[in-house]
Amino acid sequence: IYAVESLANEAIWFKLNEAKTIAAKTSIEALMADDKFAKELKDECLTMVYRLLFLFYAEAREDLEILPTKDATYKKGYSLDMLRDLEFVHLGTDSSKDGQFFSISLWKLFDYLHNGVKTSNGFQMKSLDSPLFDNTELTHLEGVQFRNIVLQQIIKRLSLSDPGKGKSRGRISYGNLGINQLGSVYESLLAFSGF
């Protein structure tokens, strides 16, 4: 729920900050009061969260060969695991907090998963036959770049277990989750309605 709300709030923040005129800001603010818009934005943010959950799972299950997890270019340049390695990096300056490295990396990965890619240096990724990664389906999130500080927190919360009493946080092992468990998480999120 935290991830869905954070993405939605960030999308609205981004659009308001990108609006060039008072009329554009007023139009966005009017849209925010529309229940239909709120539901559509929630659904798009839910899609983003499910994309992340799918990637955590697919990267943890190399045996499924969904992603080129053994390819060094993928590991160091595009993988969600690479972003997970940055979950504890201190973002001490405004430019690092407000930067868009996480966002740009994720949008590029989503595009590659939908369309596939083959580069001149031999890196390739096959497209997935799924509407999940079709960025054109995300009309309200089109063009939105999320700040590093927001995506870092979302990835951290989706990556690490909540510390129990007297325990420390540990990485969630998505490879041990079954498809039914992931589906159940998704279904429970579908019932969530933000405000």
Buried (B, 14 or more C-beta within 10 A) or exposed (E): EEBBBBBBBBBBBBBEEEBEEEEEBEEBEEBBEEEEBBEBBBBBBBBBBBBBBBBBBBBBBEEEEBBBBEBEBBBEEBBBBBBBEBBEEEBEEEEBEEBBBBBEBBBEBBBBBBEEBEEEEEBBBBEBEEEEBBBEBBEBBEEBBBBBBBBBBBBBBBBBEEEEEEEEEEEBEBBEBEEEEBEEBBEEBEEEEBE
